Amino acid sequence: MCWQLSGWQNKGRGSGHIKRAIQSEQNINLKSDDLEKVATEKGLWNPKIAFDFKMVFDVDDDLESPRYKAGKRLLTNFSQTGEFKATDMFKVLRDKPSGICMSSGSFVSTGGQVSVLQKPESGLPSCHWFTATPDPARSVFKPFIFGEDITFPSAVVSPVSDLTTASSGHVDRKHNLYKLHEEFCIKRKGNLSTLRNHLAELETKYVNLAEDISLNYSAKKAEAGKLFCNAVEEESLLYC
């Protein structure tokens, strides 16, 4: 299931995605008590027809846009073997020719997230991957596994503004890793091939670590708690 209204998803053996488009359709498992009533009162829905959230509330759909079509094509291609992985989703979010990943212009991809949600009966932990830095094409997806003892790095905590700075309208909410990444990319503009290689190596390392920890979670809960923090610290060193 997916409750978000903006992003990308892979559903089971097939594929589908959300791109600034509502995709709930008729498969609703959580909703407001008076949802249908409000839709009827506003003239958006005929009670004689099956309630389709997407058809009722989505008035500005762009399912024919190049980005949407490219995303659907990429997801379909990566799903052909029936084994769609987190690393495949990384590739989708990094695709620049399609416009899915933007690094310049009026809109910049400020970060990327991929969540691998495990069924409760599997005994495996769900793993969430965050770049915490802009432009997924030159960022590291870092694994985070929820647990009891989490070591969370201050380097990715957005500064809290005081009342004075907030009222002035000049609040810099960029956390330290974001700044390090941004400054490094500006200094090395046009010459980032070495950085991408280092980032790819680091990401591969943590993909393997996350897989090992997930498969042996009972014995490696302590390692899971430090996984994201360690990845952030190692990435930070690349920019120094």
Steps between C-alpha positions, in 0.01 A plus 500: 500500500612858453346802671725772360383730223836582345785262424563166335403148596542142394209269578578132540587316180371775277579865505321828538589846610386830639629823353319799637189299433244340726508120474275373779223397257256251659745322731444709814573358845504824700281805437302780660161388630311753288710470184217380274254747655722799428569379146126465438414842647761668279365327194820305445356151528188312397416242774370266229860456378776320691702754700837558331707752697723579204213566260310706758774731626773508237417798281848570363639167389813479286509132415604586145807701606845383380618456861207276588544288189876472555448396861250235401739368235793485742298323769366252248849424367650451845207277604525255212688239703251523787774614736478876531767617747572819690800558274265492199294775661819699555559487124148623428537797735835584342376504142568845354403461132139440610500799734429280802826621654560873464823676597445841346232738382192617685460171686777295662459153651585584861527139612398141442338229712435133434323277752507122492202389708507143625194297598474458881503119470833508314693583816713741296529870581383763256783714368473864395759665277565875509743721311450798736675701228378654172522339158476120546727458194795619708390390845519188714187310601564413864309227690294563812337219699264587785587345835526564872856635514556737210811710471382800298763732352476871577642565152156445345293685759363826363589800722214631711452873453436737789219755495729781383629324188160353426330840501768647275425247229865399466512147636759257368358155570774311314665238721874444502513207255285696255741795522812284462353330194383828348832680554700208362287478185530874440880491534533196272233603251560325168747256655293265714583164342739407783240598760235285331735202505567544873130544572416188299757297695365627831141427401585147386673441833188599695263312272695184585516587870127571517420170330723305738356673807142448379552128445662465844299766680455322833875477547585838346252746648781707648664532159166596348467785748830652385466429128363836387730697728809318374399559139453873562838527672678319218332713237590820685869404483481491120429872492776609739 
